[in-house]
Amino acid sequence: MANAMYSTRAITVEHVTIGSKKSFEDVRSKLATLAPRIDDGIFTLLRYGESSRALRELEASPPLTIFGQRDHGALLAIAGQTSRSIQYDIGNPLTASKMTRHQLSAGLYAPIRVLLREDGGVGFEYDRPASIFGQFGNDDVNAVAQQLDRDLQALLEAAAA
């Protein structure tokens, strides 16, 4: 790899925790209601060049949807532990495209990872989008990321309430 170029730089990221007095299952269920799973048909439309139709469908969708999820709590069984913890990918393809059109590297962080965990209490954890996307120093990306901050916080607070 003599021709490969490698660089690193440190960035500051703000970590957010939103606690809940509700049960893990209640918060999980409420999140699924407020942010349903993304319709994968959108990606099929895009693959077949139906971008106008995909855009119409995305504009009619909720502001944030769940792209995927992983049961991290189940992984603890390897260590003989039990805990409930689910990692979600939450976002909006339109929001992502508004950032990646200005900074393709923003795609590394879209959708946003959110952890719902039960560890002495139920809560969400995530890294604040504006702090993550702020590393690119792009005003257009920053404006979208700030709106994403508000939308994500509102969603998670509603699910936790």
C-alpha positions as CSV (number, residue, x, y, z in Angstrom):
1,M,0.0,0.0,0.0
2,A,2.8,2.4,-0.8
3,N,0.4,4.6,-2.7
4,A,-2.3,4.8,0.0
5,M,-2.7,8.1,1.8
6,Y,-3.7,8.0,5.5
7,S,-4.6,10.9,7.8
8,T,-6.4,11.4,11.1
9,R,-7.8,14.4,13.0
10,A,-9.6,14.7,16.3
11,I,-13.2,16.0,16.4
12,T,-15.4,17.0,19.4
13,V,-18.7,15.1,19.7
14,E,-21.5,15.9,22.0
15,H,-23.1,12.8,23.6
16,V,-26.8,13.0,24.5
17,T,-28.7,10.9,27.0
18,I,-32.5,11.0,27.4
19,G,-33.9,9.1,30.3
20,S,-37.3,7.6,30.8
21,K,-39.4,6.5,33.7
22,K,-41.3,4.1,31.4
23,S,-40.4,0.5,30.9
24,F,-38.0,-0.6,28.2
25,E,-40.8,-2.3,26.2
26,D,-43.1,0.7,26.4
27,V,-40.4,3.1,25.1
28,R,-39.4,0.6,22.4
29,S,-43.0,0.2,21.3
30,K,-43.6,4.0,21.3
31,L,-40.5,4.6,19.2
32,A,-41.7,2.0,16.7
33,T,-45.0,3.9,16.4
34,L,-43.5,7.3,16.1
35,A,-40.7,6.3,13.7
36,P,-41.8,3.3,11.6
37,R,-39.4,1.1,9.6
38,I,-38.5,2.8,6.3
39,D,-40.3,1.4,3.3
40,D,-37.5,-0.3,1.3
41,G,-39.6,0.1,-1.8
42,I,-38.1,3.7,-1.9
43,F,-34.7,2.2,-2.7
44,T,-36.2,0.0,-5.4
45,L,-37.8,3.0,-7.0
46,L,-34.4,4.8,-7.0
47,R,-32.6,1.8,-8.4
48,Y,-35.1,1.8,-11.4
49,G,-34.7,5.5,-12.0
50,E,-38.1,6.5,-10.5
51,S,-36.6,9.4,-8.5
52,S,-39.6,11.7,-8.8
53,R,-42.0,9.0,-7.5
54,A,-39.5,8.2,-4.7
55,L,-39.3,11.9,-3.8
56,R,-43.1,12.1,-3.5
57,E,-43.3,9.1,-1.3
58,L,-40.5,10.3,0.9
59,E,-42.1,13.7,1.3
60,A,-45.3,11.9,2.5
61,S,-43.3,9.8,5.0
62,P,-42.7,10.6,8.7
63,P,-39.8,13.0,9.4
64,L,-37.7,10.2,10.8
65,T,-37.8,6.4,10.2
66,I,-35.9,3.4,11.4
67,F,-33.6,2.0,8.8
68,G,-32.4,-0.9,10.8
69,Q,-31.8,-2.3,14.3
70,R,-29.4,-4.6,16.1
71,D,-30.0,-6.3,19.5
72,H,-26.9,-5.5,21.4
73,G,-28.3,-6.9,24.6
74,A,-28.4,-10.4,23.1
75,L,-24.7,-10.1,22.5
76,L,-24.0,-9.9,26.2
77,A,-25.1,-13.6,26.5
78,I,-21.6,-14.3,25.2
79,A,-20.2,-12.9,28.5
80,G,-23.0,-14.6,30.5
81,Q,-24.8,-11.3,31.1
82,T,-28.3,-10.2,30.3
83,S,-29.4,-6.7,29.5
84,R,-31.7,-5.1,27.1
85,S,-30.1,-2.8,24.5
86,I,-31.1,-2.1,20.9
87,Q,-29.1,0.0,18.5
88,Y,-31.2,1.8,15.9
89,D,-30.3,3.5,12.6
90,I,-32.7,6.4,12.5
91,G,-32.9,9.0,9.8
92,N,-34.5,10.4,6.7
93,P,-33.2,9.8,3.1
94,L,-34.2,13.4,2.1
95,T,-32.2,14.8,5.0
96,A,-29.2,12.7,4.1
97,S,-29.4,13.8,0.5
98,K,-29.5,17.4,1.6
99,M,-26.2,16.9,3.4
100,T,-24.4,14.5,1.1
101,R,-25.0,16.7,-2.0
102,H,-22.7,19.3,-0.3
103,Q,-20.4,16.9,1.5
104,L,-20.4,13.3,0.4
105,S,-18.5,12.2,3.5
106,A,-21.6,13.1,5.6
107,G,-23.0,9.7,4.4
108,L,-20.7,8.1,6.9
109,Y,-23.0,9.3,9.7
110,A,-26.4,9.2,8.0
111,P,-28.6,7.6,9.3
112,I,-27.8,8.4,13.0
113,R,-27.1,5.6,15.5
114,V,-29.3,5.7,18.6
115,L,-29.1,3.2,21.5
116,L,-32.1,2.3,23.6
117,R,-30.8,0.7,26.7
118,E,-31.9,-0.6,30.1
119,D,-29.0,-0.3,32.5
120,G,-30.1,0.9,36.0
121,G,-32.8,2.8,34.1
122,V,-34.2,3.1,30.6
123,G,-32.8,5.7,28.2
124,F,-31.7,6.7,24.8
125,E,-28.1,7.6,23.9
126,Y,-26.8,9.2,20.7
127,D,-24.2,11.6,19.5
128,R,-25.7,15.0,18.6
129,P,-25.9,15.3,14.8
130,A,-24.7,18.9,14.6
131,S,-21.6,18.0,16.5
132,I,-20.8,15.0,14.2
133,F,-21.6,16.8,10.9
134,G,-20.0,20.0,12.1
135,Q,-16.6,18.5,11.4
136,F,-17.1,19.2,7.7
137,G,-17.3,23.0,8.2
138,N,-20.0,23.3,5.6
139,D,-22.8,25.8,6.3
140,D,-25.4,23.9,4.2
141,V,-24.6,20.7,6.0
142,N,-24.7,22.4,9.4
143,A,-28.1,23.9,8.8
144,V,-29.6,20.5,7.9
145,A,-27.8,18.9,10.9
146,Q,-29.3,21.4,13.3
147,Q,-32.8,20.6,12.1
148,L,-32.0,16.9,12.4
149,D,-30.9,17.7,16.0
150,R,-34.3,19.1,16.8
151,D,-36.2,16.4,15.0
152,L,-34.3,13.6,16.7
153,Q,-34.5,15.1,20.1
154,A,-38.2,15.6,19.8
155,L,-38.7,12.1,18.5
156,L,-36.7,10.5,21.4
157,E,-38.3,12.7,24.1
158,A,-41.8,11.8,22.8
159,A,-40.9,8.0,22.9
160,A,-39.4,8.3,26.4
161,A,-42.3,10.4,27.8
